[in-house]
Amino acid sequence: MSIEIRDVARRFGSTAALEGVSLTVARGEFVALLGPSGSGKTTLLRILAGLEGTDSGTVRVDGEDMTGVPARERRIGVVFQQYALFRHMTVFENVAFGLRVRKRRPPEAEIARRVRELLALVQIPELERRYPDQVSGGQRQRVALARALAIEPRLLLLDEPFGALDALVRKDVRRWVRGLHDRLGISTILVTHDQEEAMEMADRVAVMERGRIVQCDTAEVLLRDPATPFVAGFLGEASRLDCQVRGGVAHFDPLPLPPLRVALPDGEAQAFLRPEDIAVLAGTGQGILRAVRNVTDDRARVIVDLEGILLDGTAASGRAPQRNVPCRVALRGGIVFASNGQRARGEPLARIMAG
């Protein structure tokens, strides 16, 4: 099933929750809506589910205009952050609920067959007689998924579904959910503020800021070619530094950082430097190595204090350096945005001899 959202707007009083949002989701695609609180992610999901109206714009599912179509008739499954399970119902009854309230209610034997099939699919068939309070958070999440799938949805919407899980369980469950999506082939939209979650699970990530989708692409493209300063700063781990472009060169004065060559007009600019852009070299310099974050086979992640500014970089050698020792800082590159929004990749003026 394909989804087409065109110029959707929604206001709550004087607050614009969504402003001209457009997005297309292909059949069987997994798309994440990623952004900070208040960016409009959940409002857009509720509009898709039929739980919220629009002020303007259209939503089409497989070419059908959803305007005026009640939520219960859209065949869209929704899993909320707190799962919204009925505590007085067993796991079996929770999953059966959506089938029993349909206009054309299946016979009880068909409902029982379908519920047990779904519980087997989400790998918790032994829990059908238990109540939500008698199972773990990860198991409740699977019950909520089974209930959403019971209506044979054309679209599956996941609204921060892993937020109530601890870190280890969350990672396991989200990989399991992605695997389930691949097996079923249902178009899926995930709402999250967790960039790691979005980038690991989704085919494409739609980054939202203040009611707009500012960029939608694969995780690789978003990190390599961010369209705006917001995307560059929001995704990944980037140090944001003011700089001044003069004659095609970005200068970081008064910080003791080497300049970068950029194809940008003269004037004020902002540079976004990812850890792999910042090379930390042992030896006399104006930086102080404050912390070692982690060490891989070929490179150590470090935090450097450069005249009171903390930068997340990488040691030029594979060995973990000593803490609180002087070091030099060189730049391998970076993304630089001019004040007019123009973007360029910065290149070092001199070759880094180590690393």
N, C-alpha and C positions, 0 to 999 in steps of 0.2 A: 504494500500500500504506500502511495506517495502522499506527502503533505505539502501544501503550498500556502504560505502565509504572505499576504501582500498588504503593505502599508497599514498595519494594525496600530491603532492608537487607543489609549485608555487613560482617563484622568480620574482622580479621586479628589474632588473639590479643586483646589488650586494646584494640586500636585500631579504632574505628568508621570504616570507609572510606565507607560510605553509611548514612544513617539516614532511613528512611521517604521515599524519593525517589519522586515521582509526576510523570509527564510524558506528554502525548499529542502525537504528531506526525501531522499530516494527510497524506493521500496527496499526493505530489509536493511536500511542503513541505521547505524547507531550514532546519534548526535548528542553532544553535551552542551547545555547552556551554562556557561561559566561566568561568574562575576561576583563582586562584593555584595553585601546586604543592601537592598534598596535599588538594585540595578534593573529590576523588572523580571527576573527569571521566573519566579513563582506565579506572578500575574499572567505571564504568557502561557505557562503550563495550565493554569486554571481556565484560561480562555479556550485552549485546545480541548480540555476535558468537558467543556460546557458548563463549568461551575461559575464562570464570570463572563459578562458580556463585553462587547467592544463599543467604542464611540465611533470608530470608522475603520475601514479596511475589511478584508475578507480572509476567511480560513476555508480551504478546500481539502477534502480528504478523498483521494482517488477521483478528483474532478468534481465531487459533490460539495456544494456550498453548505457549510455547517450553520449558517445564520438561522436562528430559530429552532434548530434541532435540539431537543432536550438531551441532557447528559446521558440518561439511561438508554437512549436510542442511538447513541453514537458508536457503540461497540468499541469503546476506548477503556483500557485497563489502567488504573492508577494505583501506585504504591506510595503512600505518604511517609514522611520521616518517622512519625510515631506509630506507623502501621495501621492505626484506627481499627484494630480488631475488637470484636465484641467480647468482653471479658466473661459474660454469662453464657457464652456459647462454646462448645468444644471446637477443636481444630477442624473436625469434619463439618460441623454446622457453619463455621465461618466461611469455609471454602464453598459450601453449598449455597450460601446466602444469595449470591448474585444470580444463580440459576433459578432460585425459587421466586424471585421478584420480577422475573422477565414476563413480558406480556404473554408469550407462548411458553408457559412453564413445561419443561420436560417431565415425563413420568418419573416417579421416585426411583425406580430401578435404574433409569438412565442417569439420573442425578448421582446416585451412589456410585455407578460405574465411572462416571466422569471425575468425581471427587477423588476416588481411590487412584485413578490413573494419574491425576495431577500430583497427588501426594507422593506417588512413586517417582514422578518426573523430578520433583524438587528434593527427593531423597529423604523424606520423613514419613514413610507409610505407617511406621509404628506409633506415631503420635496422634492418630485420629481421635482417640477418646480423651485426650488431655485438654485442659483449658489453657488459654494464653499465659496465665500466671505460673503455669507448671512447666514451661519450656524456656529455653535460653533466648537471648536477644537474637542471635543468628537464626535460631529455629523460627522465632516469630516473624523474622524477615522473610523466610521461605514460605510461611503460611500466607503472609500478605501477597507474595508473588503468585502463589497457587490460586488465591481468591481472584486476583486480577486477571489471571489467565483462564479462569473458569468460563468466562463469557465469550471465549474465543475472540479476543480483541483484534481489531485491525491495527491498533497502535497501542504501545505500552509506554506510559509516562511514569518516571521515577523521580519523586520529589525529595531530594536529600535523604535517600533511603538508608544510608549507612551511618548517619550521624550518631545514632544511639549505641553503636557497637564500639568495643574497645579496639585499639589499633591493630592488634594481631588478627582478630576475628574479621575486622573490616576488610583487610587486604585479601584474606582467603575468600570471603563472601563475594566481594566485587569481581574477583576473577571467575568465580563460579557463575555469577550472573552473566558475565560476558560470554562464557561458554554456552550457557542456556540460550542466550540471544542467537548465537551462531547456529545452534541446532534447530531452533524454531523458525528463524528467518523473519521475525516480527520487527517492523520499524519501531525503533525505541528512541525516546528522548529523555535524557538524564539532566536534572537540575542539580547543580552543586556549586559550592564556593571553593572546593578543594581542587586545585589545579592538577595535583598528582593523580587524583581519581579520574578527572576528566581526560587527561592525556593518556592514561593507561587503558581506559575502557572504550573511548569513542573513536569512530572513524574520522569524524571532524568535530572541531570545537568551535562553538559560536561564543565569542567573548562579548559580554554585555557591559555597558557603562551608561548610567543615567537614562535608562529606558530605551537604549538603542543597541543594536548589534554593530559593533565597530569593526569586527573582523571575524570571518568564519573560514577555517581551513584546517588542514592536518596539524598535529602538534609540531611536527618538524618545521613546517613553513612558518607557523606562528613564532617559534623561537628564533628561526633564522632571519625572517623578514617581517618583523612586527610593523603594522601599518601606522600606528600612532604611538606617542610617548606613553599613553596609558597601557597599551598592550605590552610594550617593551618593559615597563616597570612592574606590571602585574604578574607576568608569566616568568617562570624560571627564577633565578637568583641573580639579580643585576644590581650593581652599584650605580646610582644616579648622580652625575656630577655636572655642575655648570661649567661651561667653557666659552671661549671667545674665538670665533673664526676670523682669521686675517690672512688674506692671500691664499686661500685654499688649505690652510692649516689650522687645526683646532688646538688652542692653547689652554692649559688648565691652571694658569697663574691665579693665586700664589702657591698652589700645591706643587711640590717638586715631582711632577709627572712629565714624562716625555710627550711631545705633541703628536697628533695624528694627522695624516694627510686626508682631507675630505673634499668632495666635489660639492661644496655648499657656498652660498653667498656670504659675504662678510657680515658679522654681527653676533649677537648672543645666541647660544645654542645649548642643548642638553645632550650629554653623552651617557649611554647605558653600557656598562662594562660587565660582562659575565665573568665568572671565576676563571674560565679558560682564556679570557682576554688579558688577565692580569698575571704577569710572570713575576714571581718573587725569587730574587737571587741572593744567595748568601754573600756576606761581605759588608764592608762599610757603606752605609747609606743613611738616608733620613727617615727610613721606616723602622718600626719595631714590630717584630713578629709576636703577636699576642696569643694566638691559639692555633692548634692543629686540629682540624675538624675530622678528617678521615684520611686514610692512606690506601691507595690502590697499588697495583704492581708497578705502575710507571709514573705515578704523580701523587703528590700529597696536597690536600685542600687545606688552606691556611687562612687566618685572619690577620691582616696587617694594619697597624696604627700608623697613619701618615698624617702627622701634625694634627692629631685629634680626630681625623676622619678614619673610620674603620672600613676597610675594603676586603671583600671576600675574593681570594685569589688562589693560585696554584704554585707550588714550589717548582722551580725550574728543574730540579733533580728529583729522582724518584724517592730518595730517602727523606724521612720526616725531619725537618730542621728543629733546632732547639727553640724553646719559648724565650721571649723577652730578650732576644738578641737583635742587634742592628741588621738591616737588610736593605737591598736596593729593590726598586719596583720598576719594571718595564712593561710596555703595553704591546700585546700582539694584535690588537684591533679593537673594534667596538662599533656600536650603532650610534649615529649622531643625528639629532633632529634640529633643524634650524627653527627660528621663531615663527616662520611662515608654514611650518609643518613638513617642509621638504626633508627627505631622509637620505642618508648616505652611509656607506660602510667606511669606517675609518681604517687607515692602513698605517703601520709604523714607518717613520722616516728612516730609522736605522734598523738593521737586522739584529734580532736578539741572538746573542752568541751562545747562550746556554739554554737547554730545554727544548 
